[in-house]
Amino acid sequence: MSEVPSWLNEENINAGVKVAQNPAAQKAAVAAAKHVPPPPPPKASSSYVPPNASNDLESAPAPASAPANDPSSEFVIEEATLKAMQNWHLALRLCYMAASSFMAIAAGLSLQSQKNLGLIFFALYVLFFSTMIWCFEFNLQMVASAIAVNFGFMYSLTGRWLFLLFVGFMSFSLSTLGIVAMCFLYAVGLFHGYLMYRFPRFEEYLRKKHYYEGKQAAKNRNRV
């Protein structure tokens, strides 16, 4: 014979008999049973794992609001403005190349007839810097990339003007042709300032242009 449960005692049996004999007590018990609150639902759990932030940064395109000094960011601009900027930039490049050619000729002629050691050094510096300007504006990739990395001041108007002032002063000391080359160089510098004023994003355009052209040139060299 099985054991009697501990809750089945005489007191509980008598209470059950009274409820069975009392209809009002039965209704109260049923109503209490109906109003028992359901158990709270289990807390929802998510299996979402955030994506790798580094992978997202590599695959997602750079936003248009990226800093201007970041060459890898996108350059979003109206097509008409971009075409006008490219045309004016071509004219500026030709002017810089002409001015640097004048300076190189003045430096070469000065080296042929110069006996002053100080002026010889000036002529050599002018020859070096004029060649650098010519290569930078002609966009020779190997030279232009090195200049873009080591001479970042060439992109800002203040840095460019200080550089032109320095080179023009040395060119002035060479000869009459050097003075003419200096005046031409300073005029081109003013023209550059006008373009920076007309196109506020001109500096950003130059940085992006050289950055993406350098990347494309590197890819082409790797394919060979």
N, C-alpha and C positions, 0 to 999 in steps of 0.2 A: 504494500500500500504506500502510495506516495505521500510525502510530507505535506502538511497544510501550509500555504503561504503565510508569511509573517503579517501581511496586511489584513488577512481574513480573520479578524478577532470579533468578539461579541459586540463591542461598541460599534464597529463599522456595519455589522449585520443589522443591529437595531436601527441605525440611522437609515440604512437602505430600506428597511421595512416601512419606516415612517414616511419616507419619500414616496414609496409605492402606493401607500394608502392615502396620500394627500395630493390631489390634482394640482393645487396651486404650487406646491413645492416642485412637482414634475415640470410645470411650465417654466419656473424660474431656473431650474437646472438646464433645460433645453436652451433657454434664451442666453444663459451664461456661456454655454458651449458654442453657440453661434457667433458670439462676439469676441471669441478668442482671437487676438491679432495674429496674422500670418507671420511666419518667420521672415526676417529681413532677407532680401535677395543678396546673393553673393556679389562681392565687389567685382566690377568689370576689370579685366586685365588685358593689356595690350601687348601684342608680340612685335610691335613696330620697332625697328632698330634704325636709328638715324644714320643716313649715308655718311660715308667718309668725307669729311670736309675737304681734305686735300685733293681727292679725286674730283669733287665738284668744281673746285677752283681751276683744275687743269682742263676740264672738259667744257665748262660753261664759258661763253664769250664774255669779254671784259665789258663792264657797264659803261655807258656813255659819259657818266659823271666821274670817271676815274681821273686822278690828277693829271694835269697837263704834262708834268715832267716824267710820267711813266710811259716810255715808248711802246710798251707792249699793249697798251689799252687801245680801244677802238677810237677812230676819228670820225665822228658823225658830223656832217656839215652839208648844207645845200649844194646840189650839183652845180648850179650856176656860179655860186661863190667859189667853189673848188676850181672850176675851170678858169675863172678870172685870176685866182691866186696862182695857178700853174703858169698862165701866160705872163703875168708880171714877174714871177720868179725866174722864168727863162730869160727875160730881158735883164733882170738883175744879175744873173749868172754871167751873161755875155759882157756886161759892163765890168764886173769884177775880173773876168779873164783878160779883158783889154787893159785894165789898169795894172794888173799884175805883169802883163807882158811888157808894158812900158817900163815898169820898175826893173824887171829883169834885164832889159836892154840897157837901161841907164847904169845898172850895177856892172854889167859886162864891159861896157865901154870905160867905166871908171877903173876897173881892174887893169885894163890894158895900159892906161897912162898914169895911174896913181902911184906915188912913191911914199905918201904919208901912211905910216903903219895903222894909225887909228882909222883913217878913211878906208883903208883896205878891209879892215874888220867890218866897218859899216857896210861896205859893198857886198861882202860875203853874207852878212846877215840879211840884207835886202834881197839878195839873190835867193837865199834859202826861204825866206818868208813869202816872197812873191811866187816861188815854185809851189809852196804849200797851199797858198790861196788858189792858184790855178788848178791844182789837182783836186782840191776840195770842191771847187765850183764845177769843174769838168766831170766830177763824180767818178773818178777812178776808184774802183771799189777797195782795192788793197790799201791805198793811201787814205781815201776818204774815211774808211772804217777806223783806221788808227787815229786820224785827226778827231773823229767824232768821240772816240773814247778818251783820248788824252787832252783834247782841247775843247772841252764842253762850252767854254765861254764864247765860242764862235756862234752859238745859237742865240744868245741873249744880246739885246741891242747895246746895253752898257758895256759888256765884255768885248763885243765886236768893235765898238767905237774906240775904246781904250787901246785895243790892239792896232787898229788902223792909225790912230794918233802916233803910236810908238813907231810903226813901220814908216809912216809918212815923214816923221822927223828925221829918221836916218836917210831916207831917200832925198830929202831936201839938202843934205850935206854933200851930195855926190857931184851934181852938175846941173846945168840948166835943164837938161832932159829929166833929171831927177826931180826938179822943182815942178815941172809940168806933170810928171807922173804923180807927185804928191797931191797937187790940186785936183787931178782927175780922180784919185783914190778917195779924197775927202768928199768930192761931189757924189761919188757912188755910195759912200757911207750915209750921206744925207738922203739919197734916194732909198736906201735900205730903211732908214728911219721912217720915211713916208709910207712905205709898204707896211711896216709894223703898225703904224697908226691907222692906215686904211683897213688892214686885216688884223684884228686883235689876236687871232689864233695863228698868225703866220709862224711864230716860233714853234708852236706845237706841230704845225704842218711839216716844218723842216725836220724836226726830231723823228716824227712818225715815218716820213719818207725815207730818211737814211736808215732807220731801224729795219723797216721791212725790205728795203732793197738789199741791205746787208745780209738779212736772213736768206733771201732768195739766192744771192750770190753764193752763200755758204752751201746751200742745198745743191746748187749746180756744180760746185767744186767736188762735193761728195759723190755725185753721180758719175763723174769722170773716172 
